[in-house]
Amino acid sequence: MLVMHRLLFAIDLGEKSAWGIIRLVHSAADLTLVTSPQMKEEMEANGIPRVEVWRKGVDTEVSERVLSNTHSLAFVLCSC
């Protein structure tokens, strides 16, 4: 999201046009996750629907099992 946001401003669409494109893309999503309450406020203020804050964290039990399996690690790295 942040990369697209920066790209749209970098090609000089202007803030209003950039938010229009961002709104169009995010309106198609079931949910938009952001990493802070401030980002949620900004997204909602610019008309982005269904925004929730994702509390950063890792389930260490699950990630430990995945990372201990070489095949799973390759899948995780390739699917990013």
N, C-alpha and C positions, 0 to 999 in steps of 0.2 A: 504494500500500500504506500509506504513512504517513498519508495523508489518511483512509483508511478506519479505520485504527487509532485516530487521534485522534477521529474521528466516533463510533466505538463507545464510547469512554470518555466522550465529551462527553454522550452520551445516558444515561449512568450505568448501563450494563449490568453493570458490575463487571469486574474484570480476568479472572476465570475464564471468564465468559460471552463476553467480547470475544474472548479467545483461541480459544474454541470456534468462533465464527463465522469468524474469520480462518483457522483450521485447515481448516474446511469448504471455504472458497473456494479456498485454496491447494492442498488435496489433489486438486482437480480439474485442476490445472495439470501440464503435463509437467515444468516446471522453474520455480522461483522464483529470481529474481536479486536479490541485495542488493549494497549498495555498500561493505560493510566486513566484515572477519572477525567483529567484535563483533556486527553484526546477524545474521550467519549463526548464531553461537552462540546468540543469543536466540531466533531462529526455531526452531532445532533443539531447544532446551531446552523449547520450548512445543509440540513435536510436529508442526512443519511439515516435510513430507517433501521431498526433492529440492531442496535449497537450495545454490546456488553463489554465490561472490563474483564480481561483474562488475567487472573492472578498467576504470575510467573511461578513455575515450580516444576519439579521433575519427580515422578514416582520412581524412587530409587530401586525398589524391588523389581519393577518391570524393566527399567532400563538396564539393570545389572544382568538380568537374564538375556536380554536382547544383545547386549554388547559382549557377552561371554560366548555367543554363538557366531562364528565367523560368517556363516551364510546369512544370518539375520543382519549382521553389521553391514555386509555388502548391500543388502536390500535397503536398509535405512539410508545409507549413503547415496545410493543410486536413485531413490525416490524423492529426493529433495529438489 
